[in-house]
Each structure stands twice: as C-alpha cells, then as structure tokens.
Amino acid sequence: MPGINEFPQRAEAALAQYGDLFTNECQRHHFAKYLTGLFSADRNTVLGIHAEFAQTTD
C-alpha cells in the first residue's frame, strides 16, 4: 500500500480552524500529520499512523 503524500481535506479543514493555536509551521505540520493518521490508519496507534506515511529522507 502506498504511503500518504498529502493531507486529506478533513485534516486541512482542522488545520485552518486550529492552526493558529500552534506557534510555528513545524507544529502545524505535525498536527495535520497526526490527524491524517487518525483518520486513515487501520490501527490508531503511533506505529499504525507511522506505517501509513510515505518514508522520505527529508
């Protein structure tokens, strides 16, 4: 199964609503990534969420 390469609309909408609660872009990105994992992972654990994302070297 290919990993997630972009955030779904639900995560983008939540980010638009709650993004200003975070002090920097890095925190907002991790928030969106966490929500995406919760929405799409078969297992809603840290390992299950991690497994859903594409492994990149950045």
C-alpha distance matrix in Angstrom:
0.0 3.8 6.5 9.4 12.1 14.9 16.5 16.8 20.3 21.0 20.5 22.6 25.3 25.5 25.8 28.5 30.4 30.1 29.4 33.1 33.2 31.6 33.8 31.5 28.5 26.6 27.1 26.0 22.7 22.0 23.0 20.7 17.7 18.8 19.2 15.8 14.4 16.9 16.1 12.4 11.7 12.0 14.5 16.9 17.9 17.9 15.5 13.1 13.4 13.2 9.9 8.4 10.1 9.8 12.2 15.3 18.8 20.8
3.8 0.0 3.8 6.8 8.7 11.9 14.1 14.9 18.5 19.7 18.8 20.4 23.4 23.9 23.7 26.3 28.5 28.3 27.2 30.8 31.3 29.4 31.4 28.9 25.6 23.9 24.8 23.6 20.2 19.9 21.2 18.7 15.8 17.6 18.1 14.6 13.8 16.8 16.0 12.5 12.4 13.8 16.1 17.7 18.6 18.0 16.0 14.0 13.3 12.6 10.0 7.9 8.1 6.9 9.8 12.3 15.9 17.7
6.5 3.8 0.0 3.8 6.3 9.4 11.3 12.7 16.5 17.4 16.0 17.7 20.8 21.0 20.5 23.4 25.5 25.0 23.8 27.4 27.7 25.8 27.7 25.3 22.1 20.2 21.0 20.0 16.6 16.1 17.6 15.2 12.1 14.1 14.9 11.5 10.7 14.1 13.7 10.7 10.5 12.8 14.5 15.5 16.1 15.1 13.6 11.8 10.4 9.5 7.7 5.2 4.4 4.0 7.5 10.1 13.8 15.0
9.4 6.8 3.8 0.0 3.8 5.9 7.5 9.1 12.9 13.9 12.5 13.9 17.1 17.4 17.0 19.7 21.9 21.6 20.5 24.1 24.6 22.9 25.0 22.6 19.3 17.9 18.6 17.0 13.7 13.8 14.8 12.0 9.5 11.9 12.2 8.6 8.9 12.3 11.6 9.1 10.1 13.1 14.8 15.0 16.1 15.1 14.5 12.6 10.2 10.1 9.5 6.2 4.7 5.6 9.2 11.0 14.6 14.9
12.1 8.7 6.3 3.8 0.0 3.8 7.1 9.5 12.9 14.7 13.0 13.4 17.0 17.7 16.6 18.9 21.6 21.5 19.8 23.2 24.3 22.3 24.0 21.2 17.7 16.6 17.9 16.3 12.8 13.7 15.2 12.2 10.2 13.4 13.8 10.5 11.7 15.1 14.3 12.4 13.7 16.8 18.5 18.3 19.2 17.7 17.4 16.0 13.2 12.6 12.5 9.6 7.0 6.3 9.5 9.8 13.2 13.0
14.9 11.9 9.4 5.9 3.8 0.0 3.8 6.5 9.5 11.6 9.8 9.7 13.4 14.4 13.3 15.3 18.1 18.4 16.7 20.2 21.5 19.9 21.8 19.3 15.7 15.3 16.3 14.0 10.9 12.5 13.3 9.8 9.0 12.4 12.0 9.0 11.3 14.2 13.0 12.0 14.2 17.6 19.2 18.4 19.7 18.4 18.8 17.2 14.0 14.1 14.7 11.5 9.3 9.7 12.7 12.8 15.8 14.7
16.5 14.1 11.3 7.5 7.1 3.8 0.0 3.8 6.6 8.1 6.1 6.5 10.0 10.8 10.0 12.3 14.8 15.1 13.9 17.6 18.7 17.6 19.9 17.9 14.7 14.5 14.7 11.9 9.6 11.0 10.7 7.0 7.1 10.0 8.9 6.3 9.5 11.7 10.3 10.3 12.9 16.5 17.9 16.5 18.2 17.2 18.3 16.5 13.1 14.1 15.1 11.9 10.3 11.9 14.9 15.3 18.3 16.9
16.8 14.9 12.7 9.1 9.5 6.5 3.8 0.0 3.8 5.5 5.5 6.4 8.8 10.2 10.8 12.5 14.5 15.5 15.2 18.9 20.0 19.5 22.3 20.7 17.7 17.8 17.5 14.5 12.8 13.9 12.8 9.1 9.7 11.7 9.4 6.8 10.1 11.4 8.9 9.2 12.6 15.7 17.6 16.5 18.8 18.6 19.7 17.3 14.2 16.0 16.6 13.0 12.5 14.4 17.7 18.5 21.7 20.6
20.3 18.5 16.5 12.9 12.9 9.5 6.6 3.8 0.0 3.8 5.5 4.9 6.0 8.5 9.6 10.3 12.3 14.1 14.2 17.7 19.1 19.3 22.1 20.8 18.1 19.0 18.3 14.9 14.1 15.6 13.8 10.3 12.1 13.8 10.9 9.4 13.0 13.4 10.7 12.0 15.6 18.5 20.4 18.8 21.4 21.4 22.8 20.5 17.4 19.4 20.2 16.7 16.2 18.1 21.3 21.9 24.9 23.4
21.0 19.7 17.4 13.9 14.7 11.6 8.1 5.5 3.8 0.0 3.8 5.5 5.2 6.3 8.6 9.9 10.7 12.1 13.1 16.6 17.4 17.9 21.2 20.5 18.2 18.8 17.4 14.2 13.9 14.7 12.2 9.3 11.3 11.9 8.4 8.0 11.4 10.9 8.4 10.7 14.1 16.9 18.4 16.4 19.1 19.4 21.3 18.9 16.0 18.5 19.7 16.4 16.4 18.9 22.0 23.0 25.9 24.5
20.5 18.8 16.0 12.5 13.0 9.8 6.1 5.5 5.5 3.8 0.0 3.8 5.4 5.1 6.0 8.6 9.9 10.3 10.5 14.2 14.9 14.8 17.9 17.0 14.7 15.1 13.8 10.6 10.2 10.9 8.6 5.5 7.9 8.9 5.9 5.9 9.5 9.8 8.4 10.6 13.4 16.8 17.6 15.3 17.4 17.1 19.2 17.4 14.0 16.1 17.8 14.8 14.2 16.8 19.5 20.2 22.9 21.3
22.6 20.4 17.7 13.9 13.4 9.7 6.5 6.4 4.9 5.5 3.8 0.0 3.8 5.5 5.0 6.2 8.7 9.9 9.4 12.9 14.5 14.5 17.2 16.0 13.5 14.7 13.9 10.3 10.1 12.1 10.2 7.0 9.9 11.8 9.4 9.1 12.9 13.5 12.0 13.9 16.8 20.2 21.3 19.1 21.0 20.3 22.4 20.7 17.2 18.8 20.5 17.4 16.2 18.2 20.8 20.9 23.4 21.3
25.3 23.4 20.8 17.1 17.0 13.4 10.0 8.8 6.0 5.2 5.4 3.8 0.0 3.8 5.4 5.1 6.3 8.7 9.5 12.5 14.0 15.0 18.0 17.6 15.7 17.2 15.8 12.2 13.0 14.6 11.9 9.5 12.8 13.7 10.7 11.3 14.9 14.6 12.9 15.4 18.5 21.6 22.6 20.1 22.4 22.2 24.5 22.7 19.3 21.4 23.2 20.1 19.4 21.6 24.3 24.6 27.1 25.0
25.5 23.9 21.0 17.4 17.7 14.4 10.8 10.2 8.5 6.3 5.1 5.5 3.8 0.0 3.8 5.4 5.1 5.9 7.5 10.7 11.3 12.4 15.8 15.9 14.5 15.6 13.5 10.3 11.6 12.5 9.2 7.8 11.2 11.3 8.4 10.2 13.4 12.6 11.8 14.8 17.4 20.5 20.9 18.0 19.9 19.7 22.5 21.0 17.6 19.8 22.0 19.4 18.8 21.5 23.8 24.3 26.6 24.5
25.8 23.7 20.5 17.0 16.6 13.3 10.0 10.8 9.6 8.6 6.0 5.0 5.4 3.8 0.0 3.8 5.4 5.2 4.7 8.3 9.5 9.8 12.8 12.4 10.8 12.3 10.6 7.0 8.6 10.3 7.6 6.3 10.1 11.0 9.2 10.7 13.9 14.1 13.7 16.2 18.6 22.0 22.2 19.4 20.7 19.8 22.5 21.5 17.9 19.4 21.9 19.4 18.1 20.4 22.4 22.3 24.3 21.8
28.5 26.3 23.4 19.7 18.9 15.3 12.3 12.5 10.3 9.9 8.6 6.2 5.1 5.4 3.8 0.0 3.8 5.8 5.6 7.9 10.3 11.4 13.9 13.7 12.3 14.6 13.3 9.7 11.6 13.8 11.3 9.9 13.7 14.8 12.8 14.0 17.4 17.4 16.6 19.1 21.8 25.2 25.6 22.8 24.4 23.6 26.3 25.1 21.5 23.0 25.4 22.7 21.3 23.3 25.5 25.1 27.0 24.3
30.4 28.5 25.5 21.9 21.6 18.1 14.8 14.5 12.3 10.7 9.9 8.7 6.3 5.1 5.4 3.8 0.0 3.8 6.0 7.7 9.0 11.2 14.2 15.0 14.4 16.4 14.3 11.2 13.6 15.1 11.9 11.4 15.2 15.4 13.0 15.1 18.2 17.4 16.8 19.9 22.4 25.5 25.7 22.6 24.2 23.8 26.8 25.6 22.2 24.2 26.6 24.2 23.2 25.6 27.7 27.7 29.6 27.0
30.1 28.3 25.0 21.6 21.5 18.4 15.1 15.5 14.1 12.1 10.3 9.9 8.7 5.9 5.2 5.8 3.8 0.0 3.8 5.6 5.7 7.9 11.2 12.4 12.4 14.0 11.3 8.7 11.8 12.6 9.4 10.0 13.6 13.4 11.8 14.4 17.0 16.3 16.6 19.6 21.6 24.8 24.4 21.1 22.2 21.5 24.7 24.0 20.6 22.4 25.2 23.2 22.1 24.7 26.4 26.4 28.0 25.4
29.4 27.2 23.8 20.5 19.8 16.7 13.9 15.2 14.2 13.1 10.5 9.4 9.5 7.5 4.7 5.6 6.0 3.8 0.0 3.8 5.3 5.8 8.6 9.0 8.7 10.8 8.7 5.8 9.1 10.7 8.3 8.9 12.4 13.0 12.2 14.4 17.0 17.1 17.5 20.1 22.0 25.4 25.1 21.9 22.7 21.4 24.4 24.0 20.4 21.5 24.5 22.5 20.9 23.0 24.5 24.0 25.3 22.5
33.1 30.8 27.4 24.1 23.2 20.2 17.6 18.9 17.7 16.6 14.2 12.9 12.5 10.7 8.3 7.9 7.7 5.6 3.8 0.0 3.8 5.3 7.1 8.6 9.6 12.1 10.1 8.2 11.9 13.4 11.4 12.5 15.9 16.4 15.8 18.1 20.6 20.6 21.2 23.9 25.6 29.0 28.5 25.2 25.7 24.3 27.5 27.3 23.8 24.8 27.9 26.1 24.4 26.4 27.6 26.9 27.8 24.7
33.2 31.3 27.7 24.6 24.3 21.5 18.7 20.0 19.1 17.4 14.9 14.5 14.0 11.3 9.5 10.3 9.0 5.7 5.3 3.8 0.0 3.8 6.6 9.2 10.9 12.4 9.5 8.6 12.4 12.8 10.5 12.6 15.7 15.3 15.0 17.9 19.9 19.5 20.6 23.5 24.8 28.0 27.0 23.5 23.8 22.5 25.9 26.0 22.7 23.8 27.1 25.7 24.3 26.7 27.7 27.3 28.2 25.3
31.6 29.4 25.8 22.9 22.3 19.9 17.6 19.5 19.3 17.9 14.8 14.5 15.0 12.4 9.8 11.4 11.2 7.9 5.8 5.3 3.8 0.0 3.8 5.8 7.7 8.8 6.0 6.1 9.8 10.2 8.8 11.3 13.9 13.9 14.4 17.0 18.7 19.0 20.4 22.9 23.8 27.2 26.2 22.8 22.7 20.8 24.0 24.5 21.1 21.6 25.1 24.0 22.2 24.3 24.9 24.2 24.9 21.9
33.8 31.4 27.7 25.0 24.0 21.8 19.9 22.3 22.1 21.2 17.9 17.2 18.0 15.8 12.8 13.9 14.2 11.2 8.6 7.1 6.6 3.8 0.0 3.8 7.2 8.6 7.0 8.1 11.3 12.1 11.7 14.1 16.3 16.7 17.7 20.0 21.6 22.2 23.8 25.9 26.8 30.3 29.1 25.9 25.4 23.1 26.2 27.0 23.6 23.7 27.2 26.3 24.1 25.8 26.0 24.9 24.9 21.7
31.5 28.9 25.3 22.6 21.2 19.3 17.9 20.7 20.8 20.5 17.0 16.0 17.6 15.9 12.4 13.7 15.0 12.4 9.0 8.6 9.2 5.8 3.8 0.0 3.8 5.5 5.6 6.6 8.9 10.4 11.0 12.8 14.6 15.8 17.1 18.8 20.5 21.7 23.1 24.8 25.7 29.3 28.4 25.5 24.9 22.4 25.1 25.9 22.4 22.0 25.3 24.4 21.8 23.1 23.2 21.7 21.7 18.3
28.5 25.6 22.1 19.3 17.7 15.7 14.7 17.7 18.1 18.2 14.7 13.5 15.7 14.5 10.8 12.3 14.4 12.4 8.7 9.6 10.9 7.7 7.2 3.8 0.0 3.8 5.4 5.0 6.1 8.7 9.8 10.5 12.2 14.2 15.4 16.4 18.3 20.0 21.0 22.4 23.5 27.2 26.7 24.1 23.8 21.3 23.6 24.1 20.4 19.9 23.0 21.7 18.9 20.0 20.3 18.8 19.0 15.6
26.6 23.9 20.2 17.9 16.6 15.3 14.5 17.8 19.0 18.8 15.1 14.7 17.2 15.6 12.3 14.6 16.4 14.0 10.8 12.1 12.4 8.8 8.6 5.5 3.8 0.0 3.8 5.5 5.1 6.3 8.7 10.0 10.5 12.3 14.4 15.3 16.6 18.5 20.1 21.1 21.6 25.3 24.4 21.9 21.2 18.3 20.5 21.4 17.9 17.0 20.3 19.5 16.7 17.8 17.7 16.3 16.4 13.2
27.1 24.8 21.0 18.6 17.9 16.3 14.7 17.5 18.3 17.4 13.8 13.9 15.8 13.5 10.6 13.3 14.3 11.3 8.7 10.1 9.5 6.0 7.0 5.6 5.4 3.8 0.0 3.8 5.4 5.2 6.2 8.7 9.8 10.5 12.4 14.2 15.3 16.6 18.4 20.0 20.5 24.0 22.9 20.0 19.4 16.8 19.6 20.4 17.0 16.7 20.2 19.4 17.2 19.0 19.2 18.5 19.0 16.2
26.0 23.6 20.0 17.0 16.3 14.0 11.9 14.5 14.9 14.2 10.6 10.3 12.2 10.3 7.0 9.7 11.2 8.7 5.8 8.2 8.6 6.1 8.1 6.6 5.0 5.5 3.8 0.0 3.8 5.5 5.0 6.3 8.6 9.9 10.7 12.3 14.3 15.4 16.5 18.3 19.5 23.1 22.6 19.7 19.8 17.7 20.4 20.5 16.8 17.1 20.3 18.8 16.6 18.5 19.4 18.8 19.8 17.0
22.7 20.2 16.6 13.7 12.8 10.9 9.6 12.8 14.1 13.9 10.2 10.1 13.0 11.6 8.6 11.6 13.6 11.8 9.1 11.9 12.4 9.8 11.3 8.9 6.1 5.1 5.4 3.8 0.0 3.8 5.4 5.2 6.1 8.6 10.0 10.5 12.3 14.3 15.4 16.4 17.5 21.2 20.9 18.4 18.4 16.1 18.2 18.3 14.6 14.4 17.3 15.8 13.3 14.9 15.8 15.1 16.3 13.7
22.0 19.9 16.1 13.8 13.7 12.5 11.0 13.9 15.6 14.7 10.9 12.1 14.6 12.5 10.3 13.8 15.1 12.6 10.7 13.4 12.8 10.2 12.1 10.4 8.7 6.3 5.2 5.5 3.8 0.0 3.8 5.4 4.9 6.0 8.5 9.7 10.4 12.3 14.2 15.2 15.5 19.1 18.2 15.6 15.2 12.6 15.1 15.5 12.0 11.8 15.2 14.2 12.2 14.4 15.0 14.9 16.2 14.1
23.0 21.2 17.6 14.8 15.2 13.3 10.7 12.8 13.8 12.2 8.6 10.2 11.9 9.2 7.6 11.3 11.9 9.4 8.3 11.4 10.5 8.8 11.7 11.0 9.8 8.7 6.2 5.0 5.4 3.8 0.0 3.8 5.4 5.1 6.2 8.6 9.9 10.7 12.3 14.3 15.1 18.6 17.8 14.7 14.9 13.2 16.1 16.0 12.5 13.4 16.6 15.3 13.9 16.6 17.8 18.2 19.8 17.7
20.7 18.7 15.2 12.0 12.2 9.8 7.0 9.1 10.3 9.3 5.5 7.0 9.5 7.8 6.3 9.9 11.4 10.0 8.9 12.5 12.6 11.3 14.1 12.8 10.5 10.0 8.7 6.3 5.2 5.4 3.8 0.0 3.8 5.5 5.2 6.1 8.6 9.9 10.5 12.1 13.7 17.4 17.3 14.7 15.6 14.2 16.6 15.8 12.0 13.2 15.8 13.6 12.2 14.7 16.5 16.9 19.1 17.1
17.7 15.8 12.1 9.5 10.2 9.0 7.1 9.7 12.1 11.3 7.9 9.9 12.8 11.2 10.1 13.7 15.2 13.6 12.4 15.9 15.7 13.9 16.3 14.6 12.2 10.5 9.8 8.6 6.1 4.9 5.4 3.8 0.0 3.8 5.5 5.1 6.2 8.7 9.9 10.6 11.3 15.0 14.9 12.7 13.2 11.4 13.3 12.6 8.8 9.5 12.1 10.3 8.7 11.4 13.1 13.9 16.2 14.8
18.8 17.6 14.1 11.9 13.4 12.4 10.0 11.7 13.8 11.9 8.9 11.8 13.7 11.3 11.0 14.8 15.4 13.4 13.0 16.4 15.3 13.9 16.7 15.8 14.2 12.3 10.5 9.9 8.6 6.0 5.1 5.5 3.8 0.0 3.8 5.4 5.1 6.3 8.7 10.1 10.2 13.6 12.7 9.9 10.3 8.9 11.5 11.0 7.5 9.1 12.1 10.8 10.3 13.7 15.1 16.5 18.7 17.6
19.2 18.1 14.9 12.2 13.8 12.0 8.9 9.4 10.9 8.4 5.9 9.4 10.7 8.4 9.2 12.8 13.0 11.8 12.2 15.8 15.0 14.4 17.7 17.1 15.4 14.4 12.4 10.7 10.0 8.5 6.2 5.2 5.5 3.8 0.0 3.8 5.3 5.0 6.2 8.6 9.9 13.3 13.1 10.2 11.8 11.5 14.0 12.6 9.3 11.8 14.1 12.0 12.0 15.4 17.5 18.9 21.5 20.3
15.8 14.6 11.5 8.6 10.5 9.0 6.3 6.8 9.4 8.0 5.9 9.1 11.3 10.2 10.7 14.0 15.1 14.4 14.4 18.1 17.9 17.0 20.0 18.8 16.4 15.3 14.2 12.3 10.5 9.7 8.6 6.1 5.1 5.4 3.8 0.0 3.8 5.5 5.1 6.1 8.0 11.7 12.4 10.5 12.3 12.0 13.6 11.6 8.2 10.5 12.0 9.2 9.3 12.5 15.1 16.7 19.7 18.8
14.4 13.8 10.7 8.9 11.7 11.3 9.5 10.1 13.0 11.4 9.5 12.9 14.9 13.4 13.9 17.4 18.2 17.0 17.0 20.6 19.9 18.7 21.6 20.5 18.3 16.6 15.3 14.3 12.3 10.4 9.9 8.6 6.2 5.1 5.3 3.8 0.0 3.8 5.4 5.3 5.2 8.9 9.0 7.2 8.8 8.6 10.0 7.9 4.6 7.5 9.0 6.9 7.9 11.7 13.9 16.1 19.1 18.8
16.9 16.8 14.1 12.3 15.1 14.2 11.7 11.4 13.4 10.9 9.8 13.5 14.6 12.6 14.1 17.4 17.4 16.3 17.1 20.6 19.5 19.0 22.2 21.7 20.0 18.5 16.6 15.4 14.3 12.3 10.7 9.9 8.7 6.3 5.0 5.5 3.8 0.0 3.8 5.7 5.9 8.6 8.3 5.6 8.2 9.3 11.3 9.0 6.8 10.4 11.8 10.0 11.7 15.4 17.6 19.9 22.7 22.4
16.1 16.0 13.7 11.6 14.3 13.0 10.3 8.9 10.7 8.4 8.4 12.0 12.9 11.8 13.7 16.6 16.8 16.6 17.5 21.2 20.6 20.4 23.8 23.1 21.0 20.1 18.4 16.5 15.4 14.2 12.3 10.5 9.9 8.7 6.2 5.1 5.4 3.8 0.0 3.8 6.3 8.9 10.0 8.4 11.5 12.8 14.2 11.4 9.3 12.6 13.4 10.7 12.3 15.7 18.6 20.8 23.9 23.5
12.4 12.5 10.7 9.1 12.4 12.0 10.3 9.2 12.0 10.7 10.6 13.9 15.4 14.8 16.2 19.1 19.9 19.6 20.1 23.9 23.5 22.9 25.9 24.8 22.4 21.1 20.0 18.3 16.4 15.2 14.3 12.1 10.6 10.1 8.6 6.1 5.3 5.7 3.8 0.0 3.8 6.6 8.7 8.5 11.4 12.5 12.9 9.6 8.0 11.0 10.8 7.8 10.0 13.2 16.2 18.8 22.2 22.3
11.7 12.4 10.5 10.1 13.7 14.2 12.9 12.6 15.6 14.1 13.4 16.8 18.5 17.4 18.6 21.8 22.4 21.6 22.0 25.6 24.8 23.8 26.8 25.7 23.5 21.6 20.5 19.5 17.5 15.5 15.1 13.7 11.3 10.2 9.9 8.0 5.2 5.9 6.3 3.8 0.0 3.8 5.3 5.9 8.3 9.7 9.6 6.0 5.4 8.7 8.1 6.2 9.4 12.7 15.1 18.2 21.4 22.0
12.0 13.8 12.8 13.1 16.8 17.6 16.5 15.7 18.5 16.9 16.8 20.2 21.6 20.5 22.0 25.2 25.5 24.8 25.4 29.0 28.0 27.2 30.3 29.3 27.2 25.3 24.0 23.1 21.2 19.1 18.6 17.4 15.0 13.6 13.3 11.7 8.9 8.6 8.9 6.6 3.8 0.0 3.8 6.4 9.0 11.3 10.5 6.8 8.1 11.0 9.7 8.6 12.3 15.3 17.5 20.9 24.1 25.1
14.5 16.1 14.5 14.8 18.5 19.2 17.9 17.6 20.4 18.4 17.6 21.3 22.6 20.9 22.2 25.6 25.7 24.4 25.1 28.5 27.0 26.2 29.1 28.4 26.7 24.4 22.9 22.6 20.9 18.2 17.8 17.3 14.9 12.7 13.1 12.4 9.0 8.3 10.0 8.7 5.3 3.8 0.0 3.8 5.5 8.4 7.9 4.8 7.0 9.9 9.4 9.6 12.9 16.2 17.8 21.1 24.0 24.9
16.9 17.7 15.5 15.0 18.3 18.4 16.5 16.5 18.8 16.4 15.3 19.1 20.1 18.0 19.4 22.8 22.6 21.1 21.9 25.2 23.5 22.8 25.9 25.5 24.1 21.9 20.0 19.7 18.4 15.6 14.7 14.7 12.7 9.9 10.2 10.5 7.2 5.6 8.4 8.5 5.9 6.4 3.8 0.0 3.8 6.8 8.1 5.8 6.3 9.7 10.6 10.4 13.1 16.7 18.3 21.2 23.9 24.3
17.9 18.6 16.1 16.1 19.2 19.7 18.2 18.8 21.4 19.1 17.4 21.0 22.4 19.9 20.7 24.4 24.2 22.2 22.7 25.7 23.8 22.7 25.4 24.9 23.8 21.2 19.4 19.8 18.4 15.2 14.9 15.6 13.2 10.3 11.8 12.3 8.8 8.2 11.5 11.4 8.3 9.0 5.5 3.8 0.0 3.8 5.4 5.0 6.1 8.4 9.8 11.0 13.2 16.6 17.4 20.3 22.5 23.1
17.9 18.0 15.1 15.1 17.7 18.4 17.2 18.6 21.4 19.4 17.1 20.3 22.2 19.7 19.8 23.6 23.8 21.5 21.4 24.3 22.5 20.8 23.1 22.4 21.3 18.3 16.8 17.7 16.1 12.6 13.2 14.2 11.4 8.9 11.5 12.0 8.6 9.3 12.8 12.5 9.7 11.3 8.4 6.8 3.8 0.0 3.8 5.5 5.2 6.0 8.6 10.2 11.4 14.7 14.8 17.5 19.4 19.8
15.5 16.0 13.6 14.5 17.4 18.8 18.3 19.7 22.8 21.3 19.2 22.4 24.5 22.5 22.5 26.3 26.8 24.7 24.4 27.5 25.9 24.0 26.2 25.1 23.6 20.5 19.6 20.4 18.2 15.1 16.1 16.6 13.3 11.5 14.0 13.6 10.0 11.3 14.2 12.9 9.6 10.5 7.9 8.1 5.4 3.8 0.0 3.8 5.5 5.0 6.1 8.9 10.5 13.3 13.2 16.3 18.3 19.5
13.1 14.0 11.8 12.6 16.0 17.2 16.5 17.3 20.5 18.9 17.4 20.7 22.7 21.0 21.5 25.1 25.6 24.0 24.0 27.3 26.0 24.5 27.0 25.9 24.1 21.4 20.4 20.5 18.3 15.5 16.0 15.8 12.6 11.0 12.6 11.6 7.9 9.0 11.4 9.6 6.0 6.8 4.8 5.8 5.0 5.5 3.8 0.0 3.8 5.5 5.3 6.7 9.5 12.6 13.6 16.9 19.5 20.6
13.4 13.3 10.4 10.2 13.2 14.0 13.1 14.2 17.4 16.0 14.0 17.2 19.3 17.6 17.9 21.5 22.2 20.6 20.4 23.8 22.7 21.1 23.6 22.4 20.4 17.9 17.0 16.8 14.6 12.0 12.5 12.0 8.8 7.5 9.3 8.2 4.6 6.8 9.3 8.0 5.4 8.1 7.0 6.3 6.1 5.2 5.5 3.8 0.0 3.8 5.4 5.4 7.2 10.8 12.1 15.0 17.7 18.2
13.2 12.6 9.5 10.1 12.6 14.1 14.1 16.0 19.4 18.5 16.1 18.8 21.4 19.8 19.4 23.0 24.2 22.4 21.5 24.8 23.8 21.6 23.7 22.0 19.9 17.0 16.7 17.1 14.4 11.8 13.4 13.2 9.5 9.1 11.8 10.5 7.5 10.4 12.6 11.0 8.7 11.0 9.9 9.7 8.4 6.0 5.0 5.5 3.8 0.0 3.8 5.5 5.8 8.7 9.0 11.9 14.3 15.2
9.9 10.0 7.7 9.5 12.5 14.7 15.1 16.6 20.2 19.7 17.8 20.5 23.2 22.0 21.9 25.4 26.6 25.2 24.5 27.9 27.1 25.1 27.2 25.3 23.0 20.3 20.2 20.3 17.3 15.2 16.6 15.8 12.1 12.1 14.1 12.0 9.0 11.8 13.4 10.8 8.1 9.7 9.4 10.6 9.8 8.6 6.1 5.3 5.4 3.8 0.0 3.8 5.7 7.9 8.6 12.2 15.0 16.6
8.4 7.9 5.2 6.2 9.6 11.5 11.9 13.0 16.7 16.4 14.8 17.4 20.1 19.4 19.4 22.7 24.2 23.2 22.5 26.1 25.7 24.0 26.3 24.4 21.7 19.5 19.4 18.8 15.8 14.2 15.3 13.6 10.3 10.8 12.0 9.2 6.9 10.0 10.7 7.8 6.2 8.6 9.6 10.4 11.0 10.2 8.9 6.7 5.4 5.5 3.8 0.0 3.8 6.8 9.1 12.3 15.6 16.7
10.1 8.1 4.4 4.7 7.0 9.3 10.3 12.5 16.2 16.4 14.2 16.2 19.4 18.8 18.1 21.3 23.2 22.1 20.9 24.4 24.3 22.2 24.1 21.8 18.9 16.7 17.2 16.6 13.3 12.2 13.9 12.2 8.7 10.3 12.0 9.3 7.9 11.7 12.3 10.0 9.4 12.3 12.9 13.1 13.2 11.4 10.5 9.5 7.2 5.8 5.7 3.8 0.0 3.8 6.2 8.9 12.3 13.0
9.8 6.9 4.0 5.6 6.3 9.7 11.9 14.4 18.1 18.9 16.8 18.2 21.6 21.5 20.4 23.3 25.6 24.7 23.0 26.4 26.7 24.3 25.8 23.1 20.0 17.8 19.0 18.5 14.9 14.4 16.6 14.7 11.4 13.7 15.4 12.5 11.7 15.4 15.7 13.2 12.7 15.3 16.2 16.7 16.6 14.7 13.3 12.6 10.8 8.7 7.9 6.8 3.8 0.0 3.8 6.1 9.9 11.2
12.2 9.8 7.5 9.2 9.5 12.7 14.9 17.7 21.3 22.0 19.5 20.8 24.3 23.8 22.4 25.5 27.7 26.4 24.5 27.6 27.7 24.9 26.0 23.2 20.3 17.7 19.2 19.4 15.8 15.0 17.8 16.5 13.1 15.1 17.5 15.1 13.9 17.6 18.6 16.2 15.1 17.5 17.8 18.3 17.4 14.8 13.2 13.6 12.1 9.0 8.6 9.1 6.2 3.8 0.0 3.8 6.9 9.1
15.3 12.3 10.1 11.0 9.8 12.8 15.3 18.5 21.9 23.0 20.2 20.9 24.6 24.3 22.3 25.1 27.7 26.4 24.0 26.9 27.3 24.2 24.9 21.7 18.8 16.3 18.5 18.8 15.1 14.9 18.2 16.9 13.9 16.5 18.9 16.7 16.1 19.9 20.8 18.8 18.2 20.9 21.1 21.2 20.3 17.5 16.3 16.9 15.0 11.9 12.2 12.3 8.9 6.1 3.8 0.0 3.8 5.7
18.8 15.9 13.8 14.6 13.2 15.8 18.3 21.7 24.9 25.9 22.9 23.4 27.1 26.6 24.3 27.0 29.6 28.0 25.3 27.8 28.2 24.9 24.9 21.7 19.0 16.4 19.0 19.8 16.3 16.2 19.8 19.1 16.2 18.7 21.5 19.7 19.1 22.7 23.9 22.2 21.4 24.1 24.0 23.9 22.5 19.4 18.3 19.5 17.7 14.3 15.0 15.6 12.3 9.9 6.9 3.8 0.0 3.8
20.8 17.7 15.0 14.9 13.0 14.7 16.9 20.6 23.4 24.5 21.3 21.3 25.0 24.5 21.8 24.3 27.0 25.4 22.5 24.7 25.3 21.9 21.7 18.3 15.6 13.2 16.2 17.0 13.7 14.1 17.7 17.1 14.8 17.6 20.3 18.8 18.8 22.4 23.5 22.3 22.0 25.1 24.9 24.3 23.1 19.8 19.5 20.6 18.2 15.2 16.6 16.7 13.0 11.2 9.1 5.7 3.8 0.0
